[in-house]
Amino acid sequence: MTMGKTKGRVFSGARPTGRQHLGNYLGAIQNYIALQEDYECVYCIVDLHALTTVETTQELRQNTYEMALDWLAAGIRPEDAIIFVQSHVPEVTELHTILSMVVPLGKLTDLPTFKEKVRQHPNNINYGLVGYPVLMAADIILYKADTVPVGVDQAPHIEFTREVVRSFNYRYQTNVLVEPNMKATAVPKVMGIDGQNKMSKSLDNHIELAATPEETTQRVMQMVTDPQRVRRTDPGNPDVCNVFSMHKIFSTPEQVAEIDVECRRAGIGCVQCKQLYAKNLNTNLAPFRQRRAEFDQKPDQVWDILHAGRDRAKVIASQTMREVRQAIGLAE
């Protein structure tokens, strides 16, 4: 499909962390799929962003491939959306350099993302980490996206991008760059199997989408339920149970209603509750896993999809950079 500007253009990117987990799916991938119906979608695996915090890049290519598998199996359609790898379109690094000229250093060090990364990686505060938001802005601006789907906690970063656009356009007396708008998305906070922290691969409290049914069941059986319920005969409180919150997503309304009642009167135990959730989760993920296995049997096809996405992305990126260079007055 050739993309024309007949409707809004969405941009979103994610760092290649390998196989995606349930939190990634419910928090982002599901939304990616839905947006394809109403927008031109540009979805990017942002491998350059990953370089700011990784200690080794030995798994970066494989992680990129695994993420692409999950996106495609989940329902991102390469015939409709552009799906590609960030580093395959080097124009983004050129735009990043140009945009860095209009961003005050103090602004970057005040952003929540930078402060968070400093806490997470106190021994690796590199230049790329400071400039991370500028590269993020370049991702969006390069493809002239007018819509960026994010949770409300990411609003400061979209506003930062809008400020970068205004600063550039003002300094160079142009209107070449487009201010993106935030599309607030309802991102559920998916708790990990520990019941205390957000689902995260680094905390090893996650459930991979591509796990086998047996592995999934094993992880579900490790999930923390109502911490106040010690014995099977104790009444439980579904309102504070992480497993019950997931039943609301993957079980039928009738099952949810039954669990709500039976748990409170100790008619159902935590083990039985988790067994039912594991069964329903595996049933829901079965079609995804089948599609993923089919894509994985043809790795060259997956890379061909990413390369075709690169070619389509470069058409947009090249035009944007021509306009940017002309606006600045750089010699051709």
N, C-alpha and C positions, 0 to 999 in steps of 0.2 A: 504494500500500500504506500502511495506517495502522500506525504503529509503536507497539507495546505493549511493555511491559517483560517480555517472555517469555524473553529471552535477553540476554546481555551486549551492551552498547553500546560501539562503538568510535568514537573521534574521531581524526581526523588532518587536518592542514592543510599546505599548501605555498604558498610565495610565488609569485605569478604572474610567472614569468620568460619567458613566451612559449612558443614551441615547445619541447617536451620532447626530451631526448636519451636516448641509450642508457643512460647512467648513471642517469637518473631512472626509466626503465622497470624496469631490473633491480633498482634499489635500493629503489623505493617503489611504483610503479604496479602492478607484478606482484603485490605483496603486498596492495594495496588490493582487487584483483579477487578474490583467493583468500579474503579475510576475509568477503566478502559471503555466503558459503555458511553461515557459522556465527554471524554477529553481525549486530546492527542497526548499520549503518555510517553515520556522519556525516562527509562529506568536504568540506572547506572550502578555497576559494581565498582565502588570507589577504592581501588587498590592503592592509589597514591596516598590517600588518607591513612591507610593502614600502616604506612612506613613510619609515621610519626611515633608510634608506640611499640611496634614489634621489635623483638631482639634478633630474630632470625627470619629470613624470607623463604626458607626452604619449602614451606608448605603453602606459600602464597598462591602459586598457580593452581594447586589442587583445591585450595579453599575457594578460589574463584570459580572453578569448575563445579564444585559441590553446591555452591550457592546458586549458580545458573540452573543446575538440575532441579533444585527445590522450587525455584521461581517458575520454571517451565511446567513442572509437574503439577504445581498448585493451580495453574491456569493463566499465567501471563502469556499472551498470544503474540508471537513475534511478527505475525502478519499485520497486526494492529498497532502494537506498541514497539518502540525502539528499545531494545535491551542490549547493552554493550558494556565494555570495560573502560573505565576512566582513562587509564594510561594509553589506550589505543587511539585516543584523540588528543594529541599533544598540544593542540591549540589552547587547552585549558590551562596549561602551565604558562603560556605566553600571556594570557589574559590575567592570570593570577599575579604575574610580575607587574603588569601595567596597573592593575587595580591597587596594588600595594602602595603605589605612589600617592594615593589620595586617602589613605587610612592612617590616622594618628596612632602611634604605638600605644599610647595610654588606653585608647579605646579597646585594643586587642587584649591587653592584660587585665582589663576590667570585666571581660565577658565571663559569664558563668562556666562555659565550657573549658576555658583555659584554666580557671581556678580548680575545677574538678580534675582535669588531667594532671595538674601539678601535684594534687594530693595523691592521685593514683600512681604517678610515675615521678617521684621526687628526684630520682637520680638520672632522669632522661628529659630534662627541659630543653629541648632543642629549638632551633629557629623555625623548623617546620611546624612545631606544636604551637608556637606563637602565631604563625601565619595561617593556621588551620582554618579559621573562620573566613579568611580572604579566599582561600582555595574553595571553600564551600560556597561562597558567594559566586565565585567564577563558574562553578558547576551550573548554577541556576541561570546566571546571566548569559553564559555562552549560548545556551539553547533558547534564549528569549522566552523562558517559561513565565507565564503570568500567574500561575497557581502552584503553590507548594503545600502538599498535605502534611501536617505535623500535629503532634499533640500540643496542648496549650503551654506545656513547659518549654517547648522549643521556640515559642514566639519571639524571644529576644534575638534569636539568630536570623529570623526572617526580617525583623526590623533592621538589624545590622545590614543585611543585604540591600534593603531599600535605601538606607543611608549611603551605602557605597555607590549605588546607582545615581542618587541625587548629587553626591559630591563629584562624581565623574562628569555627569551631564552639565553641571554648573561650571566646573573648571574649564571644560573644553567647549562650552557654549554649544551643546548639541542635545538631541533627544534620542540618540542611538540606542541607549540601554533602556531596558524595560523594568519598571518596578514590579516585583512579584507580590501577589497577595497571598496571605496565609489561608489555607482551608483547614479549619480546625477539625480534627478527627477524634472520634471517641475511642481513645486507646485504652483498653482495659489493662489494669495492672495485674499481670499474670504472675502469681507467686510461685516460687520454686517448690520442690518437694520438701524443703525444710520448713515451709509454712511461715518463714520470717522474712525472707529476702525475695526481691524480684527474680524471676527465673533468669539464670545467667550461666553461660558455659564456664566462665572463669570460676564460679562458685561450685561448679559440678552439682547443681540442683535442678537441672533441666531435663526435659524429655524430648529427644530428637524426633522430628517428623519421620525420618527414614529408618528409625529403629525397627527391629523385628517385633512382631507381636509379643514374643516371649520377653524381650528386653523391655518393652513398654510396660508390660504387666509387672515385671520385677521392680521397675522404677515407681510405678503407681503404688505398689504395696509398701514402699518405703515412705510414702507421703505422710506428713504429720496432719492429724485431724484435730478434733477438739482437745486442747491440752488439759482441760479440766476433767475429761472423761477417762477414768483410770480402769474401771472394770467394765466388762461386757454388759452387766446389769445396770450400770449407771445411765441415767438419761443424758442425751447429748444436746448440744446447741448448734444446729446447722448454720446459724448466722455467723459463727466464728470459725467454721470449718472450711479449709481450702478445698477439700475434695468436693464438698457440696457446691461450692462456687463453680467448679468445673462441670459438675452434673448439669447445672443450669445451661451450659453451652452444648454439651454433647449427649445429654439424655433427653428422653421425651418429656413433655409437660406432665404426663401422668406419672412417670417414674419420679420426677422431681417432687411432685406433690406428695407421693407416697413416702419418699425418703424423709421429707420435711416432717411428716407426722410420726413415722415410725422411729426416727432417730430420737425425737424428743421424749418418747415414752419407752425407749430402750427396746423397741420391737425389732430393730435392726442393729447389728454391730458394725464397728468400723471396718473390720475385715470384709464383711459382705458388701458394705457400701463401696469399698475400693475395688473389689472384684467386679462389681457391676460397672463402675466407671471405666475400668481397664477394658472390659469387653466392649462397651459403647465407643470408647476412644479408638480402639483398634478397628471397629467396624467403620467408623467415620473416615479413618485414614487409609483404609484398604485401597480405594480407587487412586488416591494420590500415590501410594507406594507402587502400585502397578504401573502407573504412567512413568514414575521416576525410573523404575527398573528398565522400562522400554527405552527411555532416553539414554540411560547409562550403557545400554548395549551398543549405542552408536555415538561414541564420544566425538568423533569427527563432525557429526551433524550438529552437536551442541556448540562446538567451536565455530562452525560455519554460521550458525545463528548469531553468535556474538560478533563475528567479523562482518556479517551483513548489517547488523545494527551499528557497528562502527562506521561503515560506509555511509549509512543514512544520517548518522549523527554528524559526520564530517561535513556534509552538505550544509547543514545549518551552521556549524561552528565556523567554517571557512567564510561564509557570508558575513557572519557577525564580526569576525576579526578584520575583514576588509573594511567594514564600516567603522570599526574602532580605530584602525590605523589612519584612515582618512580623517576622522574627527580630530585625532591628536595632531596630525600633520607629519606622521612618520613617512620617510621616503619609501616609495615602492621599488 
